Amino acid sequence: MPIVDREETDGPLRLDALLRLHADLEACRRCPGMQGPPVHSTAVLSPAMVIGQAPGTREIEQLRPFCWTAGKTLFGWFASIGLDEAACRERLLISAVCRCFPGKNPKGGDRVPDRGEVERCAGWWRTEMDLLRPRLIIPVGKLAIAQVMEFKLLNEVIGQQWPYRSERGWTADIIPLPHPSGASTWFKVEPGRTLLAQALERIAAHPDWLWIVHEPSAEDADD
């Protein structure tokens, strides 16, 4: 199981805290406008953290993040740079801005969580981040990117690497990705297509992504 700081000895304590956090998350019912139960990934102390926007109906049914159309696209991107879906779920902490399904927008598509819902849910991903202290943060989609950096247009931030410094003082690199929704065309046409390729190239070259790709799986370690 990947550990954020291989030379540190507090990994078991942080993993236990992460497991307890997820248990508390499962019981959360703070937002009456949201449809639960809340979703979280496997508790893993990875040096990389993916932050999505919010689960859809399939994620709520299966209790797994990115388990439907958008997930197939996202994991296809990651497979192209060394990690298939199974490895991603085992080796990456996959978080989200909101952990319940916001419901449908009357005009079509999923409703965007409102400011209050985003604020009430922020403690979950922020605590995950403080427990992980990741060195690589991959926010996926506008809502997720806006939680960790200021920006106006995707064209300004996708394809580049940005510095992050937490309130606790640890630092990381941010490499944003567009949302892989089937309803989105941004990453299918220029300049989005080229910028997405550049972003994936940056992730693939990041030392902590390389470490995750080459880290033996739990099954390999038992052989």
C-alpha positions as CSV (number, residue, x, y, z in Angstrom):
1,M,0.0,0.0,0.0
2,P,1.6,3.3,-1.0
3,I,2.6,5.6,1.8
4,V,2.9,9.3,1.4
5,D,6.3,9.7,3.1
6,R,8.2,6.5,2.9
7,E,10.7,7.6,5.6
8,E,8.0,8.5,8.1
9,T,6.7,6.1,10.8
10,D,3.3,7.6,11.4
11,G,1.6,5.8,8.5
12,P,-0.4,3.4,10.5
13,L,-1.8,6.2,12.7
14,R,-2.8,8.2,9.7
15,L,-4.4,5.2,8.0
16,D,-6.4,4.5,11.1
17,A,-7.5,8.1,11.2
18,L,-8.5,7.9,7.5
19,L,-10.6,4.8,8.2
20,R,-12.4,6.5,11.1
21,L,-13.0,9.6,8.9
22,H,-14.6,7.5,6.2
23,A,-16.8,5.8,8.9
24,D,-18.0,9.2,10.0
25,L,-18.5,10.3,6.4
26,E,-20.8,7.3,5.8
27,A,-23.1,8.5,8.6
28,C,-23.2,12.1,7.3
29,R,-26.7,13.6,6.4
30,R,-25.9,17.3,6.7
31,C,-27.4,18.4,3.3
32,P,-31.2,17.8,2.9
33,G,-30.9,18.6,-0.8
34,M,-28.4,15.9,-1.5
35,Q,-29.1,12.2,-2.2
36,G,-26.9,9.8,-0.3
37,P,-25.4,7.7,1.0
38,P,-22.0,9.4,0.8
39,V,-19.4,7.9,-1.4
40,H,-15.6,7.4,-0.7
41,S,-12.8,5.5,-2.2
42,T,-10.6,2.8,-0.6
43,A,-8.6,4.3,2.3
44,V,-5.0,4.4,1.0
45,L,-2.2,6.7,2.0
46,S,-1.2,7.6,-1.5
47,P,1.2,10.3,-2.5
48,A,-1.4,11.3,-5.1
49,M,-4.9,12.5,-4.5
50,V,-7.6,12.8,-7.1
51,I,-10.5,15.2,-6.4
52,G,-13.7,14.9,-8.4
53,Q,-16.8,17.0,-8.2
54,A,-19.7,14.9,-6.9
55,P,-21.0,11.3,-7.4
56,G,-23.8,10.5,-9.8
57,T,-26.6,8.0,-9.4
58,R,-24.5,5.0,-10.3
59,E,-21.8,5.9,-7.8
60,I,-24.4,6.2,-5.1
61,E,-25.8,2.7,-6.1
62,Q,-22.3,1.1,-6.2
63,L,-20.7,3.2,-3.4
64,R,-17.6,3.7,-5.6
65,P,-16.4,7.0,-7.1
66,F,-16.2,7.3,-10.9
67,C,-17.9,4.0,-11.6
68,W,-19.8,4.9,-14.8
69,T,-19.3,6.8,-18.0
70,A,-17.1,9.6,-16.7
71,G,-15.1,7.0,-14.8
72,K,-14.5,5.0,-17.9
73,T,-13.0,8.1,-19.6
74,L,-11.0,9.1,-16.6
75,F,-9.5,5.7,-16.0
76,G,-8.8,5.5,-19.7
77,W,-6.7,8.6,-19.4
78,F,-4.8,7.2,-16.4
79,A,-4.4,3.8,-18.2
80,S,-2.6,5.6,-21.0
81,I,0.0,6.8,-18.5
82,G,0.5,3.5,-16.6
83,L,-2.3,2.8,-14.2
84,D,-5.4,0.8,-15.2
85,E,-8.7,1.2,-13.2
86,A,-7.9,-1.6,-10.7
87,A,-4.5,-0.1,-9.9
88,C,-6.0,3.4,-9.6
89,R,-8.5,2.3,-7.1
90,E,-5.9,0.5,-5.1
91,R,-3.1,3.1,-5.2
92,L,-4.8,6.5,-5.4
93,L,-7.0,8.3,-2.9
94,I,-10.1,9.4,-4.9
95,S,-11.9,12.1,-3.2
96,A,-14.6,14.7,-4.2
97,V,-15.8,18.1,-3.4
98,C,-19.2,16.7,-2.5
99,R,-19.8,13.1,-1.5
100,C,-23.6,12.7,-2.2
101,F,-25.5,13.0,-5.5
102,P,-26.8,16.6,-6.0
103,G,-29.8,15.5,-8.0
104,K,-30.8,16.5,-11.5
105,N,-30.9,20.0,-13.0
106,P,-34.4,20.7,-14.5
107,K,-32.6,22.0,-17.6
108,G,-30.7,18.8,-18.0
109,G,-27.6,17.1,-16.5
110,D,-26.7,16.9,-12.8
111,R,-27.3,19.8,-10.6
112,V,-24.2,21.8,-9.5
113,P,-23.9,21.7,-5.7
114,D,-24.6,25.1,-4.1
115,R,-22.2,27.1,-2.0
116,G,-23.6,25.8,1.3
117,E,-23.3,22.2,0.2
118,V,-19.8,22.7,-1.0
119,E,-18.8,24.4,2.3
120,R,-20.5,21.7,4.5
121,C,-18.7,18.9,2.6
122,A,-15.3,20.6,2.5
123,G,-14.2,19.2,5.8
124,W,-14.2,15.6,4.4
125,W,-11.8,16.2,1.5
126,R,-9.7,18.7,3.4
127,T,-9.2,16.2,6.3
128,E,-8.3,13.5,3.8
129,M,-5.7,15.8,2.3
130,D,-4.2,16.7,5.6
131,L,-3.9,13.0,6.5
132,L,-2.3,12.2,3.2
133,R,-0.1,15.2,2.7
134,P,0.0,14.3,-1.0
135,R,2.7,15.6,-3.2
136,L,0.5,15.4,-6.3
137,I,-3.0,16.8,-6.4
138,I,-5.2,16.1,-9.4
139,P,-8.4,18.1,-9.3
140,V,-10.9,16.9,-12.0
141,G,-13.3,19.5,-13.4
142,K,-14.0,23.2,-12.7
143,L,-15.6,22.8,-9.3
144,A,-12.7,20.7,-8.0
145,I,-10.1,22.9,-9.5
146,A,-11.6,26.0,-7.8
147,Q,-11.2,24.4,-4.4
148,V,-7.4,24.4,-4.6
149,M,-6.5,27.3,-6.9
150,E,-7.9,30.4,-8.4
151,F,-8.7,30.5,-12.1
152,K,-11.2,31.8,-14.7
153,L,-10.9,29.5,-17.7
154,L,-9.9,25.8,-18.1
155,N,-7.6,26.9,-21.0
156,E,-5.5,28.9,-18.4
157,V,-4.8,26.0,-16.1
158,I,-5.1,22.6,-17.9
159,G,-1.8,21.4,-19.3
160,Q,0.3,23.1,-16.7
161,Q,1.6,22.3,-13.2
162,W,0.9,24.6,-10.3
163,P,2.3,24.9,-6.7
164,Y,0.1,24.3,-3.7
165,R,0.9,25.2,-0.1
166,S,-1.5,24.0,2.7
167,E,-2.3,26.0,5.8
168,R,-0.3,23.4,7.7
169,G,2.8,24.2,5.6
170,W,3.2,21.1,3.5
171,T,3.5,21.6,-0.3
172,A,2.4,19.8,-3.4
173,D,2.0,20.1,-7.1
174,I,-1.4,20.6,-8.7
175,I,-2.0,19.2,-12.2
176,P,-5.6,19.9,-13.1
177,L,-7.7,17.8,-15.5
178,P,-11.0,18.6,-17.3
179,H,-14.1,16.7,-16.2
180,P,-14.5,13.5,-18.2
181,S,-18.3,13.8,-18.5
182,G,-19.8,12.4,-21.6
183,A,-21.7,15.6,-21.9
184,S,-18.5,17.7,-22.2
185,T,-16.9,18.4,-25.5
186,W,-14.1,20.6,-24.0
187,F,-11.4,17.9,-24.1
188,K,-12.5,16.5,-27.5
189,V,-11.8,19.6,-29.5
190,E,-8.9,22.1,-29.7
191,P,-7.4,23.5,-27.7
192,G,-8.8,21.2,-25.0
193,R,-7.5,18.1,-26.7
194,T,-3.9,19.3,-26.8
195,L,-4.1,20.7,-23.3
196,L,-5.4,17.4,-21.9
197,A,-2.6,15.5,-23.6
198,Q,-0.1,18.0,-22.0
199,A,-1.7,17.5,-18.6
200,L,-1.4,13.8,-18.8
201,E,2.2,14.1,-19.9
202,R,2.9,16.2,-16.8
203,I,1.2,13.7,-14.6
204,A,3.1,10.8,-16.2
205,A,6.4,12.5,-15.6
206,H,5.7,13.5,-12.0
207,P,8.1,11.5,-9.7
208,D,5.3,10.5,-7.3
209,W,3.1,9.2,-10.2
210,L,6.1,7.2,-11.4
211,W,6.6,5.8,-7.9
212,I,3.0,4.8,-7.7
213,V,3.1,3.1,-11.2
214,H,6.1,1.1,-10.2
215,E,5.1,0.3,-6.6
216,P,4.4,-3.4,-6.2
217,S,0.8,-4.3,-5.7
218,A,-0.4,-6.1,-2.6
219,E,-0.6,-9.3,-4.5
220,D,2.9,-8.9,-5.9
221,A,4.2,-8.2,-2.4
222,D,2.8,-11.5,-1.2
223,D,4.5,-13.6,-3.9
